[in-house]
Amino acid sequence: MSRTMYRGRNWSEVTRQAALDLLAFGVTTRVAGTERSRLKMRIRTADPGSLAGQILRGHTSLRRAANPETKIRFSPTLLGELGLSAGGGLGVLVARDASSVARLARLGLDESGDIAVVEGDKEHEKVLEALLLFAFGNARENAAASKWITARAAL
């Protein structure tokens, strides 16, 4: 998580969800008025690391796949859009009850794991995958995700 350092107060869950909406769809109804305007401005001007830190904080863990076949099941759906090839990189699991899904898939907790697990909704899956690839991926995944996040934040 060293790539996700940020300054300021932690976002509330409502603000976190609103930021995910804005990054995924460009609109949100979770906050209104000046609060929404301020959040849009923060997202446009923040670096990807700050966004990743605010959104992933407290919702992410690293896991280890028991075998290579299991890891393949968790290949990010965003890879093609990022211009990356499948295989060898970070696996990603996005689920509302991520810990339970990870246990059922027999993914063990591991600080140097090869699968990043995050609690979130499928509607925000691409954004969460990009943030995970930025935070935990290798140099190529980090650079591609950074570019993608910056483009989404500018919308």
N, CA and C atoms as a LAMMPS dump frame, in Angstrom:
ITEM: TIMESTEP
0
ITEM: NUMBER OF ATOMS
465
ITEM: BOX BOUNDS ff ff ff
-5.0000000000000000e+02 5.0000000000000000e+02
-5.0000000000000000e+02 5.0000000000000000e+02
-5.0000000000000000e+02 5.0000000000000000e+02
ITEM: ATOMS id mol type element x y z
1 1 1 N 0.824 -1.203 0
2 1 2 C 0 0 0
3 1 3 C 0.865 1.262 0
4 2 1 N 2.169 1.138 -0.182
5 2 2 C 3.029 2.322 -0.186
6 2 3 C 2.701 3.257 -1.345
7 3 1 N 2.082 2.751 -2.394
8 3 2 C 1.699 3.595 -3.526
9 3 3 C 0.437 4.401 -3.252
10 4 1 N -0.193 4.17 -2.123
11 4 2 C -1.508 4.763 -1.87
12 4 3 C -1.511 5.764 -0.722
13 5 1 N -0.427 6.46 -0.543
14 5 2 C -0.354 7.455 0.537
15 5 3 C -1.18 8.683 0.159
16 6 1 N -1.853 9.24 1.137
17 6 2 C -2.643 10.441 0.905
18 6 3 C -2.677 11.277 2.168
19 7 1 N -3.024 12.544 1.987
20 7 2 C -3.12 13.464 3.112
21 7 3 C -4.576 13.823 3.321
22 8 1 N -4.895 14.217 4.522
23 8 2 C -6.257 14.651 4.823
24 8 3 C -7.054 13.592 5.548
25 9 1 N -8.31 13.925 5.771
26 9 2 C -9.199 13.019 6.484
27 9 3 C -9.614 11.845 5.609
28 10 1 N -9.925 10.747 6.267
29 10 2 C -10.437 9.573 5.559
30 10 3 C -11.86 9.845 5.097
31 11 1 N -12.201 9.315 3.931
32 11 2 C -13.552 9.474 3.408
33 11 3 C -14.516 8.567 4.151
34 12 1 N -15.751 9.032 4.279
35 12 2 C -16.813 8.192 4.832
36 12 3 C -17.195 7.153 3.78
37 13 1 N -17.982 6.17 4.179
38 13 2 C -18.421 5.149 3.228
39 13 3 C -19.304 5.76 2.138
40 14 1 N -20.115 6.741 2.476
41 14 2 C -20.962 7.408 1.478
42 14 3 C -20.09 8.12 0.446
43 15 1 N -19.068 8.84 0.906
44 15 2 C -18.159 9.535 -0.006
45 15 3 C -17.393 8.54 -0.862
46 16 1 N -16.961 7.441 -0.264
47 16 2 C -16.255 6.394 -1.01
48 16 3 C -17.133 5.854 -2.135
49 17 1 N -18.378 5.525 -1.818
50 17 2 C -19.305 5.005 -2.826
51 17 3 C -19.6 6.046 -3.908
52 18 1 N -19.74 7.304 -3.5
53 18 2 C -19.976 8.376 -4.473
54 18 3 C -18.779 8.527 -5.407
55 19 1 N -17.566 8.423 -4.862
56 19 2 C -16.359 8.511 -5.694
57 19 3 C -16.309 7.345 -6.678
58 20 1 N -16.653 6.154 -6.238
59 20 2 C -16.697 4.999 -7.138
60 20 3 C -17.72 5.23 -8.254
61 21 1 N -18.895 5.765 -7.895
62 21 2 C -19.907 6.094 -8.905
63 21 3 C -19.362 7.078 -9.93
64 22 1 N -18.707 8.134 -9.448
65 22 2 C -18.178 9.155 -10.349
66 22 3 C -17.104 8.582 -11.271
67 23 1 N -16.246 7.74 -10.742
68 23 2 C -15.201 7.138 -11.573
69 23 3 C -15.779 6.119 -12.563
70 24 1 N -16.82 5.413 -12.159
71 24 2 C -17.403 4.381 -13.02
72 24 3 C -18.362 4.962 -14.054
73 25 1 N -19.198 5.92 -13.644
74 25 2 C -20.291 6.387 -14.501
75 25 3 C -20.261 7.887 -14.807
76 26 1 N -19.475 8.645 -14.044
77 26 2 C -19.424 10.092 -14.234
78 26 3 C -20.499 10.844 -13.485
79 27 1 N -21.418 10.142 -12.824
80 27 2 C -22.497 10.764 -12.045
81 27 3 C -22.711 9.98 -10.757
82 28 1 N -23.325 10.634 -9.793
83 28 2 C -23.709 9.968 -8.548
84 28 3 C -24.909 10.68 -7.945
85 29 1 N -25.721 9.924 -7.228
86 29 2 C -26.836 10.505 -6.483
87 29 3 C -26.619 10.324 -4.977
88 30 1 N -25.485 9.827 -4.604
89 30 2 C -25.205 9.552 -3.188
90 30 3 C -24.903 10.816 -2.398
91 31 1 N -24.349 11.815 -3.066
92 31 2 C -24.124 13.127 -2.459
93 31 3 C -24.683 14.162 -3.428
94 32 1 N -25.001 15.342 -2.907
95 32 2 C -25.628 16.358 -3.76
96 32 3 C -25.007 17.731 -3.518
97 33 1 N -25.336 18.645 -4.401
98 33 2 C -24.955 20.043 -4.246
99 33 3 C -23.469 20.277 -4.19
100 34 1 N -23.088 21.115 -3.224
101 34 2 C -21.683 21.501 -3.124
102 34 3 C -20.788 20.331 -2.725
103 35 1 N -21.336 19.391 -1.976
104 35 2 C -20.535 18.221 -1.6
105 35 3 C -20.14 17.419 -2.842
106 36 1 N -21.083 17.26 -3.779
107 36 2 C -20.784 16.555 -5.021
108 36 3 C -19.762 17.332 -5.852
109 37 1 N -19.928 18.649 -5.927
110 37 2 C -18.979 19.487 -6.685
111 37 3 C -17.577 19.391 -6.11
112 38 1 N -17.466 19.442 -4.778
113 38 2 C -16.153 19.333 -4.137
114 38 3 C -15.527 17.964 -4.393
115 39 1 N -16.348 16.911 -4.328
116 39 2 C -15.841 15.565 -4.56
117 39 3 C -15.362 15.415 -6.002
118 40 1 N -16.125 15.927 -6.956
119 40 2 C -15.693 15.877 -8.361
120 40 3 C -14.349 16.578 -8.537
121 41 1 N -14.196 17.736 -7.909
122 41 2 C -12.939 18.473 -8.021
123 41 3 C -11.793 17.698 -7.376
124 42 1 N -12.044 17.092 -6.214
125 42 2 C -11.007 16.291 -5.554
126 42 3 C -10.57 15.129 -6.434
127 43 1 N -11.533 14.492 -7.07
128 43 2 C -11.208 13.347 -7.931
129 43 3 C -10.406 13.809 -9.142
130 44 1 N -10.792 14.924 -9.742
131 44 2 C -10.073 15.431 -10.923
132 44 3 C -8.637 15.834 -10.607
133 45 1 N -8.416 16.357 -9.418
134 45 2 C -7.088 16.889 -9.085
135 45 3 C -6.215 15.92 -8.29
136 46 1 N -6.795 14.833 -7.808
137 46 2 C -6.029 13.884 -6.991
138 46 3 C -5.172 12.988 -7.872
139 47 1 N -4.056 12.567 -7.343
140 47 2 C -3.241 11.587 -8.05
141 47 3 C -3.856 10.199 -7.816
142 48 1 N -3.595 9.251 -8.703
143 48 2 C -4.181 7.91 -8.551
144 48 3 C -3.88 7.252 -7.208
145 49 1 N -2.711 7.53 -6.643
146 49 2 C -2.37 6.942 -5.346
147 49 3 C -3.287 7.412 -4.233
148 50 1 N -3.615 8.692 -4.242
149 50 2 C -4.536 9.22 -3.228
150 50 3 C -5.917 8.607 -3.378
151 51 1 N -6.397 8.521 -4.619
152 51 2 C -7.706 7.904 -4.854
153 51 3 C -7.704 6.446 -4.407
154 52 1 N -6.666 5.716 -4.769
155 52 2 C -6.571 4.311 -4.367
156 52 3 C -6.547 4.186 -2.851
157 53 1 N -5.796 5.041 -2.197
158 53 2 C -5.712 4.991 -0.743
159 53 3 C -7.046 5.242 -0.075
160 54 1 N -7.754 6.25 -0.532
161 54 2 C -9.052 6.588 0.066
162 54 3 C -10.085 5.497 -0.194
163 55 1 N -10.097 4.952 -1.396
164 55 2 C -11.139 3.991 -1.768
165 55 3 C -10.837 2.58 -1.268
166 56 1 N -9.582 2.165 -1.279
167 56 2 C -9.244 0.803 -0.882
168 56 3 C -9.038 0.625 0.618
169 57 1 N -8.74 1.698 1.325
170 57 2 C -8.422 1.629 2.753
171 57 3 C -9.491 0.853 3.525
172 58 1 N -9.057 -0.203 4.191
173 58 2 C -9.942 -0.992 5.037
174 58 3 C -10.83 -1.984 4.303
175 59 1 N -10.707 -2.054 2.985
176 59 2 C -11.568 -2.939 2.2
177 59 3 C -10.783 -3.959 1.384
178 60 1 N -9.475 -4.049 1.589
179 60 2 C -8.616 -4.837 0.717
180 60 3 C -7.728 -5.789 1.511
181 61 1 N -7.46 -6.941 0.919
182 61 2 C -6.47 -7.858 1.481
183 61 3 C -5.762 -8.558 0.333
184 62 1 N -4.593 -9.09 0.608
185 62 2 C -3.859 -9.887 -0.371
186 62 3 C -3.996 -11.35 0.006
187 63 1 N -4.177 -12.178 -1.001
188 63 2 C -4.354 -13.615 -0.798
189 63 3 C -3.418 -14.365 -1.726
190 64 1 N -3.234 -15.631 -1.451
191 64 2 C -2.376 -16.486 -2.266
192 64 3 C -3.229 -17.625 -2.822
193 65 1 N -3.152 -17.82 -4.129
194 65 2 C -3.848 -18.928 -4.774
195 65 3 C -3.137 -20.234 -4.439
196 66 1 N -3.911 -21.282 -4.245
197 66 2 C -3.338 -22.584 -3.907
198 66 3 C -2.586 -23.192 -5.084
199 67 1 N -2.995 -22.864 -6.309
200 67 2 C -2.328 -23.405 -7.495
201 67 3 C -2.536 -22.461 -8.673
202 68 1 N -1.765 -22.626 -9.744
203 68 2 C -1.868 -21.728 -10.902
204 68 3 C -3.25 -21.725 -11.564
205 69 1 N -3.939 -22.851 -11.554
206 69 2 C -5.274 -22.924 -12.149
207 69 3 C -6.253 -22.03 -11.397
208 70 1 N -6.125 -21.982 -10.089
209 70 2 C -6.991 -21.122 -9.283
210 70 3 C -6.714 -19.662 -9.595
211 71 1 N -5.46 -19.313 -9.737
212 71 2 C -5.094 -17.92 -10.006
213 71 3 C -5.674 -17.431 -11.329
214 72 1 N -5.707 -18.282 -12.32
215 72 2 C -6.233 -17.918 -13.64
216 72 3 C -7.698 -17.478 -13.538
217 73 1 N -8.451 -18.081 -12.631
218 73 2 C -9.867 -17.721 -12.454
219 73 3 C -10.043 -16.266 -12.033
220 74 1 N -9 -15.676 -11.464
221 74 2 C -9.11 -14.319 -10.934
222 74 3 C -8.348 -13.295 -11.772
223 75 1 N -8.177 -13.595 -13.038
224 75 2 C -7.533 -12.654 -13.947
225 75 3 C -8.446 -11.427 -14.108
226 76 1 N -7.915 -10.215 -13.982
227 76 2 C -8.753 -9.011 -14.079
228 76 3 C -9.446 -8.883 -15.435
229 77 1 N -10.695 -8.464 -15.439
230 77 2 C -11.452 -8.27 -16.675
231 77 3 C -10.971 -7.028 -17.435
232 78 1 N -10.269 -6.161 -16.78
233 78 2 C -9.829 -4.888 -17.344
234 78 3 C -8.537 -4.993 -18.152
235 79 1 N -7.884 -6.142 -18.147
236 79 2 C -6.569 -6.276 -18.775
237 79 3 C -6.55 -5.839 -20.234
238 80 1 N -7.504 -6.28 -21.024
239 80 2 C -7.547 -5.921 -22.44
240 80 3 C -7.677 -4.423 -22.646
241 81 1 N -8.515 -3.8 -21.847
242 81 2 C -8.713 -2.349 -21.928
243 81 3 C -7.445 -1.593 -21.545
244 82 1 N -6.645 -2.177 -20.683
245 82 2 C -5.392 -1.551 -20.256
246 82 3 C -4.236 -1.865 -21.202
247 83 1 N -4.471 -2.755 -22.151
248 83 2 C -3.415 -3.138 -23.078
249 83 3 C -2.425 -4.124 -22.483
250 84 1 N -2.865 -4.879 -21.497
251 84 2 C -2.006 -5.863 -20.833
252 84 3 C -2.442 -7.266 -21.213
253 85 1 N -1.513 -8.2 -21.193
254 85 2 C -1.851 -9.589 -21.489
255 85 3 C -2.154 -10.337 -20.198
256 86 1 N -2.959 -11.36 -20.328
257 86 2 C -3.333 -12.164 -19.167
258 86 3 C -2.189 -13.09 -18.779
259 87 1 N -2.172 -13.464 -17.538
260 87 2 C -1.188 -14.432 -17.067
261 87 3 C 0.016 -13.777 -16.423
262 88 1 N 0.392 -14.295 -15.285
263 88 2 C 1.605 -13.847 -14.627
264 88 3 C 1.452 -12.637 -13.733
265 89 1 N 0.436 -11.845 -13.942
266 89 2 C 0.268 -10.637 -13.142
267 89 3 C -0.588 -10.869 -11.917
268 90 1 N -1.076 -9.783 -11.394
269 90 2 C -1.899 -9.811 -10.194
270 90 3 C -3.301 -10.307 -10.518
271 91 1 N -3.807 -11.204 -9.708
272 91 2 C -5.197 -11.629 -9.799
273 91 3 C -6.048 -10.697 -8.961
274 92 1 N -7.332 -10.59 -9.305
275 92 2 C -8.228 -9.659 -8.62
276 92 3 C -9.55 -10.339 -8.326
277 93 1 N -10.065 -10.107 -7.129
278 93 2 C -11.389 -10.587 -6.744
279 93 3 C -12.161 -9.409 -6.167
280 94 1 N -13.286 -9.077 -6.82
281 94 2 C -14.182 -8.022 -6.34
282 94 3 C -15.484 -8.699 -5.97
283 95 1 N -15.909 -8.566 -4.719
284 95 2 C -17.161 -9.176 -4.274
285 95 3 C -17.689 -8.407 -3.073
286 96 1 N -19.003 -8.426 -2.916
287 96 2 C -19.628 -7.735 -1.786
288 96 3 C -19.135 -8.318 -0.47
289 97 1 N -19.074 -9.621 -0.364
290 97 2 C -18.543 -10.287 0.828
291 97 3 C -17.253 -10.996 0.42
292 98 1 N -16.234 -10.188 0.145
293 98 2 C -14.986 -10.682 -0.436
294 98 3 C -14.297 -11.727 0.429
295 99 1 N -14.31 -11.565 1.726
296 99 2 C -13.63 -12.53 2.6
297 99 3 C -14.243 -13.916 2.482
298 100 1 N -15.562 -13.99 2.467
299 100 2 C -16.24 -15.289 2.339
300 100 3 C -15.962 -15.924 0.989
301 101 1 N -16.029 -15.126 -0.078
302 101 2 C -15.763 -15.646 -1.421
303 101 3 C -14.321 -16.138 -1.502
304 102 1 N -13.392 -15.397 -0.92
305 102 2 C -11.982 -15.796 -0.938
306 102 3 C -11.773 -17.105 -0.169
307 103 1 N -12.436 -17.25 0.972
308 103 2 C -12.32 -18.499 1.727
309 103 3 C -12.878 -19.674 0.94
310 104 1 N -14.029 -19.483 0.287
311 104 2 C -14.632 -20.555 -0.507
312 104 3 C -13.724 -20.961 -1.672
313 105 1 N -12.979 -19.988 -2.22
314 105 2 C -12.049 -20.271 -3.316
315 105 3 C -10.709 -20.782 -2.807
316 106 1 N -10.597 -20.933 -1.493
317 106 2 C -9.371 -21.418 -0.852
318 106 3 C -8.174 -20.518 -1.113
319 107 1 N -8.414 -19.229 -0.959
320 107 2 C -7.343 -18.24 -1.088
321 107 3 C -6.884 -17.87 0.312
322 108 1 N -5.648 -18.214 0.635
323 108 2 C -5.118 -17.954 1.966
324 108 3 C -4.584 -16.536 2.102
325 109 1 N -4.763 -15.939 3.277
326 109 2 C -4.198 -14.613 3.541
327 109 3 C -2.686 -14.67 3.412
328 110 1 N -2.115 -13.689 2.712
329 110 2 C -0.677 -13.661 2.487
330 110 3 C -0.281 -12.231 2.13
331 111 1 N 0.582 -11.618 2.942
332 111 2 C 0.993 -10.23 2.718
333 111 3 C 1.704 -10.022 1.388
334 112 1 N 2.243 -11.067 0.813
335 112 2 C 2.885 -10.962 -0.503
336 112 3 C 2.1 -11.778 -1.524
337 113 1 N 0.793 -11.842 -1.34
338 113 2 C -0.064 -12.665 -2.174
339 113 3 C -0.114 -12.245 -3.627
340 114 1 N -0.672 -13.133 -4.445
341 114 2 C -0.773 -12.882 -5.879
342 114 3 C -2.193 -12.56 -6.326
343 115 1 N -3.125 -12.446 -5.37
344 115 2 C -4.497 -12.06 -5.674
345 115 3 C -4.917 -10.978 -4.687
346 116 1 N -5.353 -9.844 -5.236
347 116 2 C -5.851 -8.75 -4.408
348 116 3 C -7.368 -8.897 -4.298
349 117 1 N -7.862 -8.837 -3.088
350 117 2 C -9.281 -9.029 -2.806
351 117 3 C -9.833 -7.726 -2.256
352 118 1 N -10.963 -7.277 -2.8
353 118 2 C -11.571 -6.031 -2.343
354 118 3 C -13.076 -6.208 -2.226
355 119 1 N -13.624 -5.608 -1.179
356 119 2 C -15.072 -5.606 -1.01
357 119 3 C -15.652 -4.489 -1.851
358 120 1 N -16.596 -4.849 -2.689
359 120 2 C -17.229 -3.861 -3.542
360 120 3 C -18.3 -4.488 -4.403
361 121 1 N -19.036 -3.632 -5.086
362 121 2 C -20.116 -4.074 -5.959
363 121 3 C -19.609 -4.318 -7.371
364 122 1 N -20.262 -5.218 -8.078
365 122 2 C -19.875 -5.545 -9.455
366 122 3 C -19.995 -4.322 -10.369
367 123 1 N -20.895 -3.386 -10.052
368 123 2 C -21.046 -2.196 -10.891
369 123 3 C -19.793 -1.317 -10.877
370 124 1 N -18.972 -1.467 -9.853
371 124 2 C -17.728 -0.706 -9.738
372 124 3 C -16.5 -1.573 -10.026
373 125 1 N -16.713 -2.747 -10.592
374 125 2 C -15.635 -3.729 -10.735
375 125 3 C -14.421 -3.187 -11.498
376 126 1 N -14.634 -2.53 -12.639
377 126 2 C -13.499 -2.039 -13.423
378 126 3 C -12.682 -1.014 -12.643
379 127 1 N -13.362 -0.108 -11.963
380 127 2 C -12.663 0.918 -11.185
381 127 3 C -11.87 0.266 -10.064
382 128 1 N -12.491 -0.657 -9.351
383 128 2 C -11.8 -1.327 -8.254
384 128 3 C -10.624 -2.154 -8.765
385 129 1 N -10.78 -2.818 -9.9
386 129 2 C -9.664 -3.567 -10.476
387 129 3 C -8.506 -2.634 -10.809
388 130 1 N -8.813 -1.497 -11.43
389 130 2 C -7.756 -0.537 -11.781
390 130 3 C -7.039 -0.039 -10.528
391 131 1 N -7.791 0.256 -9.481
392 131 2 C -7.177 0.741 -8.24
393 131 3 C -6.3 -0.336 -7.606
394 132 1 N -6.753 -1.587 -7.655
395 132 2 C -5.95 -2.694 -7.115
396 132 3 C -4.689 -2.911 -7.937
397 133 1 N -4.811 -2.863 -9.262
398 133 2 C -3.632 -3.02 -10.118
399 133 3 C -2.65 -1.883 -9.897
400 134 1 N -3.164 -0.679 -9.667
401 134 2 C -2.288 0.447 -9.363
402 134 3 C -1.553 0.2 -8.054
403 135 1 N -2.288 -0.196 -7.02
404 135 2 C -1.717 -0.324 -5.678
405 135 3 C -0.806 -1.536 -5.512
406 136 1 N -1.178 -2.671 -6.101
407 136 2 C -0.471 -3.919 -5.822
408 136 3 C 0.188 -4.563 -7.036
409 137 1 N -0.084 -4.07 -8.222
410 137 2 C 0.424 -4.697 -9.441
411 137 3 C 1.901 -4.427 -9.67
412 138 1 N 2.436 -5.113 -10.665
413 138 2 C 3.831 -4.898 -11.044
414 138 3 C 3.948 -3.54 -11.742
415 139 1 N 5.133 -3.193 -12.195
416 139 2 C 5.367 -1.867 -12.779
417 139 3 C 4.49 -1.61 -14.005
418 140 1 N 4.33 -2.595 -14.861
419 140 2 C 3.486 -2.419 -16.064
420 140 3 C 2.031 -2.24 -15.685
421 141 1 N 1.542 -3.067 -14.76
422 141 2 C 0.15 -2.957 -14.32
423 141 3 C -0.083 -1.614 -13.64
424 142 1 N 0.872 -1.191 -12.817
425 142 2 C 0.767 0.091 -12.129
426 142 3 C 0.677 1.246 -13.12
427 143 1 N 1.551 1.264 -14.117
428 143 2 C 1.567 2.352 -15.094
429 143 3 C 0.287 2.379 -15.926
430 144 1 N -0.165 1.219 -16.381
431 144 2 C -1.392 1.152 -17.185
432 144 3 C -2.612 1.563 -16.36
433 145 1 N -2.685 1.098 -15.126
434 145 2 C -3.809 1.449 -14.258
435 145 3 C -3.792 2.934 -13.92
436 146 1 N -2.614 3.491 -13.701
437 146 2 C -2.496 4.92 -13.406
438 146 3 C -3.053 5.766 -14.551
439 147 1 N -2.71 5.393 -15.754
440 147 2 C -3.206 6.097 -16.939
441 147 3 C -4.719 5.994 -17.041
442 148 1 N -5.246 4.813 -16.808
443 148 2 C -6.695 4.564 -16.902
444 148 3 C -7.444 5.361 -15.822
445 149 1 N -6.94 5.326 -14.598
446 149 2 C -7.577 6.061 -13.49
447 149 3 C -7.567 7.558 -13.759
448 150 1 N -6.441 8.079 -14.238
449 150 2 C -6.33 9.505 -14.54
450 150 3 C -7.33 9.916 -15.616
451 151 1 N -7.497 9.075 -16.633
452 151 2 C -8.47 9.362 -17.694
453 151 3 C -9.893 9.346 -17.155
454 152 1 N -10.225 8.372 -16.297
455 152 2 C -11.573 8.308 -15.711
456 152 3 C -11.842 9.484 -14.795
457 153 1 N -10.831 9.901 -14.05
458 153 2 C -11.003 11.014 -13.112
459 153 3 C -11.243 12.326 -13.839
460 154 1 N -10.751 12.438 -15.062
461 154 2 C -10.892 13.679 -15.826
462 154 3 C -12.289 13.846 -16.424
463 155 1 N -13.077 12.776 -16.459
464 155 2 C -14.414 12.848 -17.066
465 155 3 C -15.379 13.691 -16.268
